[in-house]
Amino acid sequence: MKTYKYFLSLLLSGFLLVSCSDFLDRPPIDRFTDDDFWNDENQARAFVYNIYASLFPGYEVGVAFPAWINDIGDDAISGANQGAFSPDRVPNSDDSWSFSNVRKANYIMASAERMDEPEATINHWVGIGRFMRGYYYSSLTFQYGDVPYFDKVAVYSDNKEDLDELFKDRDPRNEVVEKNIEDFEFALANVRVNDGALQINRYVVAALVSRLMLREGTFQKYYYKNNEMAAKCLQLAKTAAELVMDGPFALSPSYKDLFISNDLAGNPEIIMYRKYLDGILQHGMVSVNWSAAIGGVNKSFAESFLRADGFPIYVDPLTGDPYEDWQALSASDFFTDRDPRLTDVIRPNYFLQGGKNSPFDYALSGYSWRKFMDDSWLDDDNPMKSSPLITGTRCITAAPVLRLGEVLLNYAETCYELGILDQAVLDATINKLRDRSGMPHLEMVGEMPAVGGITYDDPIRTKWNPGEDTSPLLWEIRRERRIELCFEGLRSNDLKRWGKLDYLCNDHNPNFRYGAYIRWSDFDYLKTDADIADVWRNVKLAHKIDPLTVDTFNIDPVTKEILPGIPSEGYIIRHIGSDRRQLPQAKNYVKPIPLNQIELYESRGYKLTQTKGW
């Protein structure tokens, strides 16, 4: 009975009341399941609000770090020791193995049919339910592969028929994906084009379908090697993206304004956003951009931004040939004449642990990110400097949940994977984003990327992809996505769907473990032994990367003087421990089923099959 109640609580958890801080900006209702509730669409709308925070978490509420900000893949600098991929063993429990939102979606569909409304209205709400079911099942299949598929609200009883449905084993992934495609197609045809501000509409559905079907299609191609299913998913992603691109949206004139505005209602790029209100609904995203110590981004990410001439930093703009020895010896050299988005997201200076960084905190890599704040807010004559709205978890900047910029990138990549990418597609997608930043266009010359007619092949591509499974042109499409959408919670899933978890291994991608290249002579405050020692207790330099040579700095325990062996310059290095992450195995791409669920099934006489390889 105890385990049965546990299962009920797992599936019913979505029906529990939550505070208004869990919504975009709407309060919950008191009851959802009484027989008289589903009379009209106002009541349907009230129920659906209960799910918005799960669909559109934004910057979350009352937390210093939203969950996804600690999960930015290979853009963050590696830790001092790099452990195994997680999970590395079957866990006892896993909150992601949950079907409560699937149950809610099925409940919406079943209840909408009872409404005393016109057929188009009923189909709109059924479409909302089917979109949500497809959304949550897309997440489940992407994590676990095969999953039990529930297409109706489960009945809780001890009847064998009901128990057989409750405790059904996993259905094949592709069968579930086919059901998701059917749900998405229905939603795209029936959800309203416009249903008012901050409401799910056809464009919201299409934007998310373009993301989810690109994710599934590329995972099918690169992991399962199922080109037929990949093409089916990618075609739907293309259709959904085109719907958005043909809609009433345009790129925001300012990239930065997307992330530092208190209200995004009038921004032409925004498809859906989460609104925050002082004293009612607040977050901590601004404060972690200046008042919290962070790991910082790594050499790999910072160097991925193009030069202002449109070429990668390791490519000669006159010939397209590689520069093998490019190096910026100072912050000024590094940040000058680069894609403007580089300084939109990273401060053009280096911030050292133990250093004098006021008013900002340090970054372990030296690279301090500022995508979600305006540094002028901390100027002495700016009233924001003393405002609580940029401190702690009291921030109210709006969160851009869905925007045209992502859809354009989804479309460009989808067209490449379908084999229909051409210059017109690049001009309608990536080059629109480059126009906003004042960057030269990406061109196609045959199958090669080019700028101003000069073709090139970034030498970093071949270092990361020795198997030549990523073409020079695809590399540039993925680079644009990495830059434009950085820190927006998509990079880790991108690596997984491309079959590129090896980018997270230091031995495969050495730039993952390095930060900024610094010279002690560039830091005016490092004039005394005490100042130097404070920094050097924390900052280690690699003054020769291949083979790796780390500084031999030490402090005399008696005199506290710095002992010989300090290099005058080098790359900040974080990974100096002995642990090394091994290259990923096939099982690292599909999660195991937690033990408590397998045991729950067994306790009722049923079997839940474990993931292959686990």
C-alpha positions in Angstrom: 0.0 0.0 0.0 2.9 2.3 0.8 4.4 1.9 -2.7 1.0 2.3 -4.3 0.5 5.6 -2.6 4.0 6.7 -3.7 3.0 6.0 -7.3 -0.2 7.9 -6.9 1.6 10.9 -5.4 4.1 10.8 -8.3 1.4 10.9 -11.0 -0.9 13.3 -9.1 1.8 15.8 -8.0 0.8 18.2 -10.8 -2.6 18.6 -9.2 -1.3 20.0 -6.0 -1.8 23.7 -5.4 1.2 26.0 -6.0 1.9 29.6 -5.1 1.3 32.4 -7.6 5.1 32.8 -7.8 5.1 29.6 -9.9 3.1 31.2 -12.7 4.1 33.7 -15.4 2.0 36.4 -13.8 -1.3 34.6 -13.0 -2.8 33.3 -9.8 -3.9 29.7 -9.4 -7.5 28.6 -8.9 -8.7 26.6 -5.9 -10.1 23.5 -7.4 -9.6 21.7 -10.8 -11.5 18.5 -10.7 -15.1 19.2 -9.6 -17.8 18.1 -12.1 -19.0 21.6 -12.8 -15.6 23.1 -13.6 -15.2 22.5 -17.3 -18.2 24.6 -18.5 -16.4 27.3 -20.6 -13.0 28.3 -21.8 -12.3 30.7 -18.9 -12.2 27.7 -16.6 -10.0 25.8 -19.1 -7.6 28.8 -19.2 -7.4 28.8 -15.4 -6.5 25.2 -15.3 -3.8 25.5 -18.0 -2.1 28.3 -16.0 -1.2 25.6 -13.5 1.3 24.3 -16.1 2.8 27.5 -17.4 5.7 27.6 -15.0 6.8 24.1 -16.1 6.6 25.1 -19.8 8.1 28.5 -19.5 10.4 28.6 -16.4 12.3 31.7 -17.5 14.6 32.8 -14.7 12.5 30.8 -12.2 11.4 32.4 -9.0 13.3 33.3 -5.8 16.5 31.4 -6.7 20.0 32.7 -7.1 20.8 30.4 -10.0 18.1 29.0 -12.3 18.7 25.3 -12.8 19.9 25.6 -16.4 22.5 28.2 -15.7 24.7 25.6 -14.0 24.3 23.4 -17.1 25.9 25.2 -20.0 27.8 22.3 -21.4 31.3 22.9 -22.8 30.9 26.7 -22.5 31.8 26.6 -18.8 35.3 26.0 -17.6 36.1 22.6 -16.3 36.4 21.9 -12.6 39.6 21.2 -10.7 38.8 17.5 -11.0 36.6 16.2 -13.8 34.4 13.4 -12.8 32.5 10.8 -14.8 29.4 11.6 -16.8 26.3 11.8 -14.7 24.6 9.5 -13.9 27.4 7.0 -13.8 25.3 4.4 -12.1 21.6 3.6 -11.8 20.1 6.1 -9.3 17.6 5.2 -6.5 15.3 8.0 -7.7 15.0 10.5 -10.5 12.5 13.4 -10.4 12.6 13.6 -14.2 10.9 10.2 -14.5 7.5 11.6 -13.9 4.2 11.6 -15.9 2.2 14.1 -13.8 2.3 16.7 -16.6 1.3 14.0 -19.2 -1.7 13.2 -17.0 -2.6 16.9 -16.9 -2.4 17.1 -20.6 -4.6 14.1 -21.0 -7.0 15.6 -18.5 -7.2 18.8 -20.5 -8.1 16.9 -23.7 -10.8 14.8 -22.0 -12.3 17.8 -20.1 -12.3 20.2 -23.1 -14.8 17.9 -24.8 -17.3 18.7 -22.0 -17.3 22.4 -22.6 -20.4 24.2 -23.8 -18.4 26.0 -26.5 -18.2 26.0 -30.4 -16.2 23.3 -32.0 -13.3 25.6 -32.9 -13.0 26.6 -29.2 -13.0 23.0 -28.1 -10.4 22.1 -30.7 -8.2 25.0 -29.5 -8.1 23.6 -26.0 -7.7 20.0 -27.2 -4.8 21.3 -29.3 -3.3 22.9 -26.1 -3.6 19.6 -24.4 -2.1 17.7 -27.3 0.8 20.2 -27.6 1.6 19.8 -23.9 1.5 16.0 -24.1 3.8 16.1 -27.1 6.1 18.5 -25.3 6.4 16.4 -22.1 6.8 13.2 -24.0 9.5 14.7 -26.2 11.4 15.5 -23.0 10.9 11.9 -21.6 12.0 10.2 -24.8 15.0 12.5 -25.2 16.1 11.5 -21.7 15.1 7.8 -21.5 14.4 6.5 -24.9 11.5 4.0 -24.5 8.8 5.2 -22.1 5.3 4.1 -21.2 2.8 6.0 -23.3 -0.4 7.1 -21.7 -3.1 8.6 -24.0 -5.8 9.0 -21.4 -6.3 9.8 -17.8 -5.4 6.7 -15.7 -8.1 5.2 -13.5 -6.9 4.4 -10.0 -8.4 1.1 -8.7 -7.4 -2.5 -7.9 -9.1 -3.8 -11.1 -6.6 -5.7 -13.2 -7.5 -3.8 -16.3 -6.7 -0.5 -14.6 -3.5 -1.8 -13.0 -2.3 -3.2 -16.4 -2.6 0.3 -17.8 -1.0 2.0 -14.8 2.0 -0.4 -14.7 2.5 -0.9 -18.4 6.1 -1.4 -19.6 8.0 1.0 -21.8 6.7 1.6 -25.4 9.3 1.8 -28.2 10.7 5.3 -28.6 9.8 5.6 -32.2 6.1 4.7 -31.5 6.0 7.5 -29.0 7.7 9.9 -31.4 5.1 9.1 -34.0 2.4 10.0 -31.4 4.2 13.2 -30.6 4.2 14.2 -34.3 0.5 13.6 -34.5 -0.1 15.7 -31.4 2.0 18.6 -32.8 0.4 18.5 -36.2 -3.1 18.8 -34.6 -2.0 21.6 -32.3 -0.4 23.5 -35.2 -3.7 23.3 -37.1 -6.1 24.1 -34.3 -4.5 26.3 -31.6 -5.4 29.9 -32.1 -3.1 32.2 -33.9 -3.8 34.9 -31.3 -5.3 34.3 -27.8 -4.2 37.4 -26.0 -1.0 38.5 -24.2 1.1 35.8 -22.5 -1.1 33.0 -23.8 -0.1 29.9 -25.6 -0.9 30.5 -29.3 0.0 28.8 -32.6 3.3 30.7 -32.8 4.3 29.5 -29.3 3.5 26.0 -30.3 5.4 26.3 -33.6 8.5 27.8 -31.9 8.7 24.9 -29.5 7.9 22.3 -32.1 10.8 23.7 -34.2 13.1 23.2 -31.2 11.8 19.8 -30.2 11.6 18.2 -33.6 15.1 19.5 -34.5 16.3 17.9 -31.3 14.7 14.6 -32.0 15.6 14.6 -35.7 19.3 15.2 -35.1 19.4 12.7 -32.2 17.8 10.1 -34.5 20.4 10.8 -37.2 23.6 11.0 -35.1 22.8 8.6 -32.3 20.3 6.0 -33.6 21.4 6.4 -37.3 17.8 6.3 -38.3 17.7 8.6 -41.3 14.0 7.9 -42.1 12.7 8.9 -38.7 15.2 11.8 -38.6 13.8 13.2 -41.9 10.3 12.9 -40.6 11.0 14.9 -37.5 13.1 17.5 -39.3 10.4 18.1 -41.9 8.0 19.0 -39.1 10.7 21.2 -37.5 11.0 23.0 -40.9 7.2 23.5 -41.2 6.9 24.8 -37.7 9.9 27.2 -38.1 8.4 28.6 -41.4 5.1 29.3 -39.6 6.9 31.5 -37.1 9.1 33.1 -39.8 6.0 34.0 -41.8 4.4 35.5 -38.7 4.4 39.1 -37.2 8.0 38.9 -35.7 11.2 40.7 -36.5 14.6 40.7 -34.8 15.0 43.1 -32.0 17.2 46.1 -33.0 19.3 45.4 -29.9 20.6 41.9 -28.9 21.4 43.2 -25.4 17.9 44.6 -24.8 16.5 41.1 -25.0 18.1 40.3 -21.7 18.1 43.5 -19.6 14.5 44.8 -20.1 11.9 44.9 -17.4 9.1 44.4 -19.9 9.4 42.6 -23.3 5.8 43.2 -24.3 6.7 45.5 -27.2 9.8 43.7 -28.4 9.2 42.4 -32.0 11.4 39.4 -31.5 9.6 37.9 -28.5 7.2 35.0 -29.0 6.8 34.3 -25.3 8.3 35.8 -22.2 8.0 35.5 -18.5 7.1 38.7 -16.7 8.3 39.6 -13.2 6.8 42.2 -10.7 8.5 43.9 -7.8 7.4 42.3 -4.5 5.3 39.7 -6.2 7.4 37.6 -8.7 11.2 38.0 -8.6 14.4 36.2 -9.6 18.2 36.3 -9.0 19.6 36.4 -12.6 20.9 40.0 -12.5 22.7 39.6 -9.2 24.6 36.4 -10.3 26.0 38.5 -13.2 28.0 40.8 -10.9 27.8 39.9 -7.1 28.4 36.2 -7.2 31.6 34.3 -7.8 31.3 32.1 -10.8 33.3 29.5 -12.7 33.2 31.6 -15.8 33.5 30.5 -19.4 36.4 28.7 -21.0 39.0 29.4 -23.7 37.0 27.3 -26.2 33.8 29.3 -25.8 35.5 32.8 -25.7 37.5 32.0 -28.8 34.5 30.7 -30.8 33.4 34.3 -31.4 34.5 35.5 -34.8 36.7 38.5 -35.6 34.9 41.6 -36.8 35.9 40.6 -40.4 33.8 37.5 -40.1 36.6 34.9 -40.0 37.5 32.6 -37.1 40.4 33.9 -35.0 42.6 31.0 -36.3 42.0 31.8 -40.0 44.0 34.2 -42.2 41.4 36.6 -43.7 43.5 37.2 -46.8 43.9 33.6 -47.8 41.5 31.5 -45.7 44.5 29.5 -44.5 44.8 28.6 -40.8 46.8 30.6 -38.3 48.4 28.0 -36.1 49.9 30.5 -33.6 47.2 33.1 -33.1 47.3 34.5 -29.5 46.0 37.5 -27.8 48.4 38.5 -25.0 46.1 41.0 -23.3 42.4 41.6 -22.7 42.6 44.5 -25.0 44.0 42.3 -27.8 41.5 39.6 -27.1 38.3 41.7 -27.1 39.2 44.3 -29.8 37.7 43.8 -33.3 35.5 40.9 -32.5 31.8 40.0 -33.0 30.0 42.6 -30.8 28.1 39.8 -29.1 31.4 38.8 -27.3 31.4 42.0 -25.2 27.6 41.8 -24.8 28.1 38.5 -22.9 31.6 38.7 -21.4 33.2 41.8 -19.7 36.2 43.0 -21.8 38.6 42.6 -18.9 39.8 39.8 -16.7 38.6 39.2 -13.1 40.8 37.0 -10.9 40.1 35.1 -7.8 41.8 37.0 -5.0 42.1 40.1 -7.2 40.6 43.5 -6.9 37.5 43.3 -9.1 35.1 45.7 -7.4 32.2 46.2 -8.0 32.2 42.7 -9.7 33.1 39.4 -8.2 35.7 37.1 -9.7 35.4 34.4 -12.3 37.6 31.3 -11.9 38.4 31.4 -15.6 39.0 35.1 -15.6 36.1 35.6 -18.1 33.2 37.3 -16.3 29.8 37.0 -18.0 27.3 39.8 -18.1 24.7 38.8 -20.6 21.8 39.4 -18.3 22.7 42.8 -16.9 23.8 46.3 -18.0 27.1 47.2 -16.3 26.1 50.9 -16.3 23.6 50.0 -13.5 26.6 50.0 -11.2 27.8 53.5 -12.1 28.0 55.8 -9.1 25.5 58.3 -10.7 23.0 55.5 -11.7 20.1 55.1 -9.3 20.0 51.4 -10.1 23.3 51.0 -8.1 21.4 51.3 -4.8 18.3 49.6 -6.0 17.4 46.2 -4.5 16.1 45.2 -7.9 19.6 44.1 -9.0 20.5 42.3 -5.8 19.8 38.9 -4.3 16.7 37.3 -5.6 14.7 40.6 -6.0 15.4 41.1 -9.7 12.5 41.8 -12.1 14.0 41.8 -15.6 11.8 39.9 -18.0 12.9 36.5 -19.3 12.8 35.9 -23.1 11.4 32.4 -23.1 10.9 32.0 -26.9 12.3 34.4 -29.5 12.7 34.6 -33.3 16.5 34.4 -33.1 16.4 30.8 -32.0 13.8 29.8 -34.6 16.0 31.3 -37.4 18.8 29.1 -36.1 16.6 26.1 -35.9 15.5 26.6 -39.5 19.1 27.0 -40.8 20.2 23.8 -39.1 17.1 21.9 -40.2 17.6 22.9 -43.8 21.2 21.8 -43.7 20.3 18.4 -42.2 17.6 18.0 -44.9 20.1 18.7 -47.6 18.3 21.9 -48.8 20.5 24.6 -47.3 21.4 27.4 -49.8 22.5 31.0 -49.8 18.9 32.2 -49.6 18.4 30.2 -46.4 21.5 31.6 -44.9 20.5 35.1 -45.8 17.0 34.6 -44.2 18.5 33.2 -41.0 22.1 33.5 -39.9 22.8 36.6 -41.9 19.9 38.4 -40.4 21.4 37.8 -37.0 24.8 38.9 -38.3 23.2 42.1 -39.7 22.0 43.0 -36.3 25.5 42.7 -34.9 27.1 44.5 -37.9 29.0 41.3 -38.9 29.9 40.2 -42.5 27.6 37.6 -44.1 28.3 33.9 -44.1 28.5 32.7 -47.7 28.3 29.3 -49.3 30.9 28.6 -52.0 30.2 25.0 -53.1 30.0 23.1 -49.8 32.4 25.4 -48.0 31.8 28.5 -45.8 33.2 31.7 -47.0 33.4 35.5 -46.3 33.7 37.9 -49.2 34.2 35.0 -51.5 37.2 33.6 -49.5 36.6 30.0 -48.4 38.0 28.7 -45.1 38.0 25.7 -42.8 38.4 26.5 -39.1 41.3 24.4 -37.9 39.6 23.9 -34.5 36.9 21.9 -36.3 39.3 19.1 -37.3 40.9 19.1 -33.8 37.5 18.5 -32.2 36.1 16.2 -34.9 38.9 13.9 -36.0 36.3 11.5 -37.6 35.3 14.3 -40.0 31.6 13.9 -39.1 31.0 17.6 -38.9 31.5 19.4 -42.2 33.1 22.9 -42.4 29.7 24.5 -43.2 27.8 22.6 -40.4 30.6 23.7 -38.0 29.8 27.4 -38.8 26.0 26.9 -38.4 26.6 25.3 -35.0 29.1 28.1 -34.1 26.4 30.7 -34.8 24.0 28.8 -32.6 26.5 28.6 -29.8 27.2 32.3 -29.8 23.7 33.7 -30.3 22.0 31.4 -27.7 24.8 31.1 -25.1 23.6 30.7 -21.5 20.0 30.2 -22.6 19.9 26.5 -21.5 20.3 24.8 -24.8 23.9 23.9 -25.2 24.0 20.7 -23.2 21.1 19.3 -25.2 22.8 20.4 -28.4 25.9 18.4 -27.6 23.8 15.3 -26.8 21.7 15.5 -29.9 24.8 15.9 -32.1 26.5 13.0 -30.4 29.2 15.3 -29.1 29.4 14.7 -25.4 33.2 14.1 -26.0 33.5 17.9 -26.2 33.0 17.7 -22.4 36.2 15.6 -22.0 39.4 17.5 -21.2 41.6 15.0 -23.0 39.6 15.4 -26.2 38.9 19.1 -25.9 41.8 20.6 -24.0 40.4 24.2 -24.3 37.6 23.1 -22.0 40.0 23.4 -19.0 41.6 26.7 -19.8 40.5 30.3 -19.1 42.0 33.6 -20.1 45.6 34.2 -21.1 47.0 36.6 -18.5 50.2 38.5 -17.9 50.9 39.6 -14.3 52.3 42.9 -15.6 48.8 43.9 -16.8 47.4 44.0 -13.3 48.5 47.3 -11.7 47.4 46.2 -8.2 49.9 43.3 -8.2 52.7 45.4 -6.8 53.4 43.8 -3.4 54.2 40.3 -2.3 50.9 40.2 -0.3 48.8 41.1 -3.3 50.5 38.6 -5.6 50.3 35.9 -3.0 46.5 36.4 -2.6 45.9 35.9 -6.3 48.4 33.1 -6.6 46.9 31.1 -3.8 43.9 30.6 -6.2 45.1 31.2 -9.8 47.2 28.6 -11.5 48.7 29.2 -15.0 49.5 26.8 -17.8 52.5 28.5 -19.4 52.8 25.7 -22.0 49.8 23.8 -23.2 51.3 20.9 -25.2 52.7 19.2 -23.2 50.8 20.7 -20.3 53.1 22.5 -17.8 51.5 24.1 -14.8 53.2 26.8 -12.7 55.3 25.8 -9.7 54.3 28.7 -7.5 54.6 28.2 -3.8 54.8 30.3 -0.7 57.4 29.9 2.0 55.5 28.7 5.1 57.7 30.7 7.5 58.5 34.0 5.7 55.3 34.0 3.5 57.5 35.1 0.6 56.9 33.8 -2.9 59.3 31.1 -3.8 60.9 30.9 -7.3 59.1 29.4 -10.2 56.4 31.8 -11.1 55.8 32.2 -14.8 55.1 35.8 -15.9 52.2 34.8 -18.1 50.0 31.9 -19.3 46.5 30.5 -19.5 44.5 30.1 -16.3 43.9 26.4 -15.8 41.3 24.8 -13.6 41.7 21.1 -14.2 44.9 20.3 -12.3 43.6 17.3 -10.4 44.1 13.7 -11.2 40.5 12.7 -12.2 40.0 12.5 -16.0 36.6 12.0 -17.6 36.6 9.1 -20.1 35.1 9.5 -23.5 31.3 8.9 -23.5 29.8 5.5 -24.0 26.5 4.8 -25.8 24.7 4.6 -22.5 25.7 8.1 -21.5 23.2 9.4 -24.1 20.2 7.6 -22.6 19.4 7.7 -18.9 18.6 4.6 -16.7 15.3 4.1 -15.0 15.6 4.8 -11.3 15.5 1.8 -9.0 12.5 2.9 -7.0 10.3 2.7 -10.1 11.5 -0.7 -11.0 10.9 -1.9 -7.5 7.5 -0.3 -7.5 6.5 -2.3 -10.5 7.8 -5.5 -9.0 5.9 -4.9 -5.8 2.7 -5.0 -7.9 3.7 -8.0 -10.0 4.8 -6.1 -13.1 8.1 -5.5 -14.8 9.6 -2.1 -15.9 12.4 -2.8 -18.4 15.8 -1.1 -17.6 17.5 1.0 -20.3 19.8 -0.9 -22.6 23.4 -0.7 -21.4 22.4 0.0 -17.7 
